[in-house]
């Protein structure tokens, strides 16, 4: 069995290569070959520092330079990313029956989506290359996600002070938008083979659903929203802790 340090290194290498635009299948082959090599080397008494013969950053860079960038895979990924980001930020207003558009939002949403993508890619690449600890990765992720959310909120709410909406959705269109967003989240879950594209929106938009059908007071709505964010935060922390313990048990 591999040491915890070696397992972490392989995970970080995989993260770094994937976020550098390398083909997922090739990354899997490379990391599996490296895993076999590390297992054999550790049996002979060598540790990861002796095996990579240099800094972890330089070793990872050598793989990145040798592998071709998967531009086709990236082009397939982009539509899902942009659709997912847009769905996250229009589903709430649509559930409340308040979906509308102004020219600043139409121009700004793609721009902010690109900025968000850059922030996340830089974060994940650095986390892999610099081998962030679980705690540091989580805290950096929270700061990055908060920054991205703040950008979108400024765009969606602040734009109303400078531009009047040129489109206001009817009830039918609002529910159609909700249905399309739900389909995008389900497709994202199927594509990523993970549940988080479904359970995060399900929790996130619970206050909006309650607001629409129960006519809650704004104070009650804010309390429920805060509780929902706290619950998502707790679930994320527990996921990180469980993943960390799982790694140690497998090492």
N, C-alpha and C positions, 0 to 999 in steps of 0.2 A: 504493500500500500504506500501511496505517496504521503510525504509530509504535508502539513497544513500550508507551509510557505510555498511549496511547489504547486499545490492545488490552486492557491490564490494567484500565483504567477500565470498559470495556464488560463485561468478565468480572465485575468487582466489583459493578457495577450489577445484572447478571443475578442474582448470588448474593444481593444485598441484597433485591431484589424478590421472588424466589422464597421466601426465608425470612421475608418479611413477609406471606406468604399470598396472593400475587397469582397469577393464572392463568398457567400456563406458556406457553400459546399467545400470550397478549397480551404477555407479557414478551419473547418471541421477536420479535414484531412491533416492539415499542418499541426493542429493542436493534439490530435490523437497520436500522431507520430512522435511529437515532443513528449507526450505523456508516457509512451512506451519507453522512450529513451531515458527519461528521468527515473522511471521505475527501476530499470536495469542499473543505472548509475548509482542510485541510492542504495541498491543492494550491495554495491561494491564499496560503500562507505562515503561516497561523495555527497556534498550538499548542493543546493541550487546555485549558490554563488560560484562554486568551483566549476560547475557544469556550463554555465552560460559564458564564462570567460570574458568578463567585462561588466559594464553597467547594464541593468535591466532595460533602460531606455535605448541604449545603443543596440542591444540584442533584438528588441522589438522593432526598431527602425530597420534593421537588416532584413527582417521578414517583409516589412511593408514595401521596401524598395524592390525586393525580388518578385513580389506578387503584382499582377496586373489589376488595375482598378476596374471594377465591374460596372461600367456605365449603363449597361442594359438593365441590370438589377436596380440601380439607383433611379432610373427613369420609371420603373414599375413602382418603386416605393413612394415617389413624390406625390402622385395623385391621392394615395391613401392617407398620407400625412396631412396634406392640405385640406382634404375633405374632413378628416377627423378633427383638426384644429377648428375649422369653421363651425362644424357641428357642435362642438363643446360650447361655443360662445353665442350661438343663435337659438339653441334648444330652450334655454331658460326663458327668454322673452317670448318665444312662441308658446310655451306652456302657459304663461301668464296672459296670453292673448295680446301681447304688446310688440310683436315683431314688426319692425319698420326699418327702412334703409334711408341713409342720406349719402351724399356724394363723397364726404370725407371717409365714411365707413367703407364704401365700395373701393376707394383708392387705397385706404390705409390698411385694410384687413390683410391683403396679400403681402404688403410690405412688412407689417408686424409679424406675420407668419414666418417670413424668411428670417427676420431677426431672431425669432424664437428658435427656429431650426439651428441657426448658427450658435446660439447660446447653448443649446442642448448638445450639439455635436462637439463643441469645444470642451464642455464639461465632461462628457463621456470619454473623449480621447485622452484628456488630461488624467481622468480618474484611472484609466487603464495604464497609461504610460508611467504615471507617477506612483501607481499602486496605492491608491487611497485606501485607508482603513475603512471598515464598514461605517464607523461613526462619522468620519470626515466626508465620505461619499454621501451619506444621508443628509448631513447638515448642508453641504454644498448644493445638493439636489433641492432641498427645501428653499434655499435662498434663490436659486435659479428659477424654480417654479413660481415662487412669489413674485419675482421680477417680471417674468413673462405674463403672469396673471394681471399684474398692475398695468403693464403696457396695454393689454387688451381692454381693461376696464376704462383706462384713460381714453382710449380710442372710442369705445362704444358709448360711454356716458358723456365724456367731454365734448365729443363732436356735436352733440345736441345743442351746445351753446353757440356754435358757429355756423351750423347749417340746418335748415329745416328738412324734414324727411320728404323725399319725393315719392315714397311708396309706404303705405300702411296696409298690412295684411288683414284680410277678413278672417272670421272664425274658421272658415273652411280651410283657408290657406295656412293659418297658424297650425292647425292639426295636421295638415299635409306636411308642413315643415318638421313637426315633431316626429311623424312617421318616417320621413326620409332620414332624419338624424339617428333614429333608433336603428334603422337598417344599416347605416354607416358604422355604428358602434358594434353591432352584431358581426358585420363583415370584418371589422378590425379584430374582433376576438377570434374569429375563425382563422384569419390570416396569421395572426401572431401566436395562435394556439395558447391563449391565455385568457383569464376571466376579467382582468382589470379594465379592459375597454367597456365592459358592461356594468360591473359593480360600482365603479367610481361614478359614472353618470347617474346610475340608479340612486345612489345616496345623495349625490350633489344636487339633483333636481327634486328631491322629495319635498323641500320647503316650497318650491314653486308650485308643485301639484296641490299641496295643502292650501296654499294661498289662493289658488284658482277656484277650488271647490268648497272650501270652508270659510272663505271671506275672513281670514285671520287679520288681527290688528297688526300694524307694522312692527310693534314691539315684540309680539309673539313670533312673527316671521323672522325677525333678527335673532331671537333666542334659538329658534329651531335651526336656522342657518349656521349659527356659531357652533351648536351642538353637532351638526352634521360634519362640519369641517374638522372638529375635534375628533369625531369618530373615525373619519378617513385617516387623519394623522396617526391615531392609535393603531389602526389596522396596518398602516405602512410600517410603523415601528416594530410591531409584532412580526410582520413578514420578514423584516431585516434580521431580527433576533433569531427567528426560526431557521432562516437560511444559513445564518452563521453557525448555529449549532449543528445543522445538517452537514455542513462542510467539515466541521471538526470530527463528527462521528464517522464520516466516510474516509477521512485522512488516515 
